[in-house]
Amino acid sequence: MEKILQQAFISPYIERLSRPIVTNIIRDQVSRFKKQILSEQNNTSFSLDQLYKNINNACWQMHQQRLQRVVNGTGVIVHTNLGRSPINAELWQSVGDVNTHYNNLEIDLHTGKRGKRKGIITELMTQLVDGEDTLVVNNNASSIYLMLHELAQGKEVIVSRGEQIQIGGGFRIPDILALSGAKLVEVGTTNITTTQDYLDAITEDTAMVMIIHTSNFKIRGFTKSADIKELAKNLPDHVVLAVDQGSGTTTENMPDEPTVTSYIHAGADIVCFSGDKILGGPQAGLITGKQDLIKRLEKNPMMRAFRPSRIVYSLIEELAVRKLNQLESGQGVAEYRSTAAEQSLQHRAEQLAEGFGEQIQVVRSEMTVGGGSLPDQTTPSWSVELYPQDQKLQRSAEKVLKIMRSWPLPVIGVIKHDKVQLNMATIDDAEIDYLRRQLAEVLQ
């Protein structure tokens, strides 16, 4: 074992995976190799090179599972599988000091006594979205569960049939309602739910009307939904109007995506949204609205399980400050990428394709925000399309994608018209040179 661990090709894996993990991989591969050699059906002789190759492959597969940077060539800006919205580098660096040292997470520097881990988030979000108070949890799914568990447990919650959604990972609104202890009351139809539908369903046992962000789909054509302002005006005092805004649109220019502020101004009692989509921050759920409701949520026993870390709080505080100061570093990736000029994207594609002849062609394409925001809206973009000389690669776009995912800095592309495409909308200028070097090896 020690002799194998001393091999030069093992050293990088020890650095990236740890010595105990690599040792376990070697033991497993040696055991498998012994069984293969000793098998009666096997006629091959022992080969140290083959053993080392097996160990290297196993270590590489483990390495590929480690969280690491990738190049996003999909054209989906807020890509859930790729970490949703990247955090601005300047923003990330600005909170490094507070997170690598002790900090005042739960101490009041004025009194010296224990404080609450909210910092000035309430004041910042009041200025940003006009909510009276704001609470931060670890993601927006937690936001929905916490609101239902605290404000509607054992009571009725009215939800439109067109909003009983399922998003990635099997998260279903009816299931979350049942788990929270609330009772689902369905109203309207898939395509039409009116204000009167909600009002007609209200009883003394109704605790909440919940409006759900449809996230990853849109219904077009003969449709109608309730006017939030009219609904809020006519709801009885004992019924909370809760809105899952979902995307986290605040100051950003996102057409057809109602902002958090618009729901607050329309009369919603409480609104929740994601921190790592349009907002451009870390994974988090933010709940804003009437102060008395927020205080109730803060006292819920589940809040202990849902509260985020100092990293999340510091990033959201700094992000909100930069948004209020209208700084570029507070803009969020979804806004500036989705408004990128077509001409600059075309120029980036031409830079990548230069010198490759017919093996890389520049083609028109589309980008989308993604991440459960603006699901059916696309914006013009430009991509490069790959045409490898190798006949085997020509016939297998999937194999080309697999090769790209195995690069030192993995690249994630898409298949369009049986060809691999890399969309310039989600590729940085600084990544072009790397892509050119890597593609030269595959294509030539």
N, C-alpha and C positions, 0 to 999 in steps of 0.2 A: 504493500500500500504506500509506504513512504517513498519508494522509488518512483511510483507513478505520480505521486503528489509533487515530486521534484521536477517533473517534466516541464519544459518551457511553456508549452501550450496551456498548461493548467493554471499558471500564475495569474493571468487576467481574470479567470473565473473565480479564483479565491478572493481577489480584490472586489469583484462585483457581487458574488453570491455568499461568501464566507467560507472558511475552511471546513467547518462541520457539514455544510450542505454539499460541498464538492466531494468530501469524503464519502458521504452516503451515496452519492451518484456513482462514484467509482466502485464501491462495494456491490451495488446493484448490477452494474454492467459486467463486472468480473464474474459474479454469480451466474448471470444469464449466459455469458460466454462459455463458462465451464459446462453448463448443462447442454449448450449447443454442441460443443466439441465431443462430449461424452455420449451424446445421443446416438442410438443405433442407426438411425436413418441418415446421420450426417457422415459424409465421406471426406470432408475438408480437414486439412491439418491446421494445427495451431498457427496463428499469425498475430504477432505483437502489433504490427501496423494496423490490422483490422480492429483489434481491441482498442487501441488508442483512437481510432476513427469513431468507434461506437461511443466511447467516453466523451469525445469532443462533441458529437452530435447531441448526446443527452444533456451535457452542460449548456450547449447553445440553446436548446429548447427551453431549459429552465431560465436562462438569461432573458429570452424573449418574453417571458411572463412578467419580468420586473417592470415596474412603472418607469417609463422613459419618454423623452421627447420624440415626436414624430413630425414629419412634414405632411400637412393636410392638403392633398391635391383633389379633394372631392367637390369643392365649390359650395359645400354646406358650411356656413360661417360658424354657427353655434352647433357644433356636432357633439351630440351626447356621448357617443362612443369614443370620441377623442378629447374628452374633458370639458365639453361645452365651451364657454367663452374664455379664451386665454386672458390672464391678468396682465395688465400693462406692466412692463418691466420697471419703469420708474416708480409706479405705485408700489410694486412688490418690494423694491429696495428701500423705499421710504419708511417701511414698518419693520425693517430688519433689526434695528437697534432695540426696539421695544420687545421684540420676540426672542432675542438672543440674550437678554438680561432679565432681571427681576422687574416687575412692573406693578402698577396700581390696579390690577384687575378687580380685586374685591376689597380695597381699602380706601376709605375717604381721607384724602390727604389734608383736608381742612380740620377734621376732628381726630384723625388718627385711629378711628374705629373701623369696624368692618363695614364695607359698602356694598353696593349692588354692581354686578358686572354689565352695566349698560353704557358707562361713559357718558358721552354727549350725543348718543345716537338719537334719542328722543327729540332733542332740540334740532339736530341736523335734518332728520326726516320730516319734522314739522315744517321746516322751511322748504324742503324739497317736494313733499307731496301733500302737505296740509292736514296730515293726521294729527289728532290731539296727543297721541302717545304711540310708541312703536315698540314691538317686541321682536327679538331675533331668535330663531331656532335653527336646527341643523339642516333642514331642507324644506321645500314647500309642501311635500307630502305630510311632514310633521305638523306644519301649520294647519292644514285641513283637519287632521285627526284631532289636534289640540282644541281647535274651535268647536268641533262637534262634541268631543268628550266633555268639555267644560260647560258649554252653553246649551247643549241639546240632548244630553244623556237621558234616556228614558222618555224622550219627547219626540214629536214629529218634526221632520225636516222636509220641506217641499223642494223638489228638484224637477226641472223639465226633463221629459223623456229624451229630448235631443241633446242633453248634456250629461247623460249617464255614461261617461266615457271610460275607455281603458287606454292607458299609456304604456310605454315600454316596461318590461319586467313584470307584467301582469297586475299592475296597480289599477284597480277598478273602484270607481266611486261607490257603487252599491255595497261592495265588500268593506270599504273603509267606514261607511255609515253603520253597517251591522257591527263591526268590531268596536266602534266607539260607544255603542249602546243606544244610538239614535235610531228612530224608525223612519224609513224612507216612504215618502208620499210622492207618487208620480203624477205629473200634470202635463197637459198638452199632448202634442204628437212629436214625431221625430223632426218634422220640419216647421211646425208652427206651435208656438206657445205664447199666449197673450197675457197681459197684465191681469185680466179678469180670471184666467185659468188659475193663477196663483191665489187671488183673493177668494175665489169660490171654494178653494180647498182648505182654507184656514179654519181651525177649530180652537177650542180652549186649550187643547193639548199641543198646539203648534208652537214650537220654540224658534224656528228659523226658516227663512227662505234663503236658499243658497244658489247663487249663479256661478256656474262652473266654466272656466276657460276650456274650450274644446281642443286646444293644444295642437294635435297633429292631424286635424282634418277640418274641412269646411263644407257646409251644405249650401249649395247654390240653387237658384231657380225660385220656385214658389215657396218662399220662407217668410217667417215673421217671428220676431222675439219681443219680449216685453220692454217697454221703455223704463229704464232704471229709475229715473226721476219720478215718473208717475207711480211706479210700484212703491217706492220709498214713501211717497206722500200719502198713500192709501193704506199702508200696513198698520195694523193695531200696535199699540205701544209694547205689548208683550212679545212681539215677533221681531227677531233680529234679522236684518238684511245683511247677509255675508256674501262677499264676492271673492272668488278665486281669480284674480287678474292674471296670474300665471307667469307671463313673460318678463315682468319686471320693467316695463316701459315707464320711464319717469319724465326726463327732459329730452329724451331722444326723439329724432324725427323718424317715426315708424308709421307710415300711412296705414289706415284701417285697423290700427291696434290701439284701442282705448287705453289711456294712461291711468295709472293709479290715482292721480289727482282728479281725473274726470269722474271716477266712481265716487270718490269722497265728496266732491262738489254736487254730484247727483243725489246724494243722500244715503249712500251705503253706510251702515254702522261700523263695518269692519271689512278690511281688504287684505288679502295675502298675496304674495308674489315671490318669485325666485330671485336669488342674488347673483346667480352665475349664468344668466341668459342675457337679455338686453342690457341689464344694469351694468354688467361687466366686472362683477366682483367674484368673491369666493362662493363655493356651495353654501347656501343658507336659505332659510325661509324668513321672510319679513312679514309681520302682521301689524297693520297700522289702522287707526280709527279712533273710536270713542274711548276716552281714558278709563271709564269705569269697566268696560269690557276687557281692555288690555290688562288692567289690574287683576281681574278675575283669572285670566289666563296665566298670569305670572305666579299665582298661588296654587295652580293645579299641580298635584303631585307628579304628573308626567313631565312637568317642565324640567325637573332635575335630569331626566333622561334625554331631553331634547335640546338642552342648552348647548351652544357652540363654544369653541375654544377662544383663547386670547388672540390667536392668529386671525380668526374670522372677524371678531369685533374690531381689531385694529385696522384691518383692510377695509371694512365697511365704513368706519369713521373717516378714514383718509380718502376713500373714494367719494363719499358724500361731500366732503370739503372741496374736493377738486371739481365736482359737478357744479356746486354752488358758485365756485369761482370761475366757472366756464373754461377750465383748462383742458387742453387736448388729452392729457393723461387721464382725465376723468370721463372721457367720451364713451368708451366701451367699443369693443371690436366690431360688434354687429352694425353699429351706425356708420362708422367710417369705411368699412369694407363694402357695405351694401350700397353706398353712394359713390363708390370709386368710379372714376371716369373710364369709359370704355377704351378710350385712346391709350391710357396708361396700361391697361390690362393687355391690350393688343401688343404694345411695345414690349412688355415683359415676356409675352409668349414668343415674339420674334427673336428676342435675346436668347431664349432657351433653345430655340430651333436652329439658330444660326450655325451653319457648317455641317449640319447633319443630312442635307439633301432631302431626298424623299422619305427618309426614315422617320423624320419628325415633321408633321404638318400642322400649321396653325389653323384652327377652326373656330367658328363662332359657337358659343355655348350659353348656358344660363347658370346663375348662382341663386342660392336661396338662403334665407336666414337660418332656418332649421331650429332644432332644440325646442320644439313645441311652440314656435312663434311664427306667425304669418305662414301657415302651412301650405297654402296654395298660391303664394305669390313668388314670382321669380323676377330676376333682373338680368339684363343682357350681360354677358361676360365673354371671355376668350379662353380657349384651352389649346393644348398641344395634343396631337394624336400620334401614337407610336406605331411604326411599321418596321419591326425587326427584320434583319436579313435572314436570320436563322429560320428555316422552314418550320421546325418544331414550335418555335416561339410564335411564328405567324399564325399557327393553328390554335394556339392556346393563350388567350388573353389572361386566363386565370393563373397560368404558370408565370407570366410576366409580373403580375401583381404579387405573387408569392416571392419572387426574386427581389422585388423592390422592398417588400416588408422585411427581408433579411439583411438589408444594407445596414452599415454602422449607425446611421441615422435613418430609421425606417421611413419609407414613403408610402402613403396611402392614396391610391388612385381609384378610378371608377372605370367600368366597362360601358361604352356606348357604341352601338352599331358593331359589336364584336371586336372593338378595338379599345386599347387602354388609353384613357384620357387623363391629363393632369390639368385641373382648372386653376387659372391664374388668380382668381378672386381670393383664394385662401393660401396662396404661396407668397412669401415675402421676397423682396428684392435680394436680400442677403442669402437666400437659399438657392438662387439661380445657379451660381458657380458650382455648388455642391451637386446639384441635379445634373448639370452638364458633364461633370467628371464621372458620375456613377452611370449615367445613361450611355456614355461613350463605351464603357466596358461591355454593357449588355448588347448594344446595337451593332457595335463594330467587331 
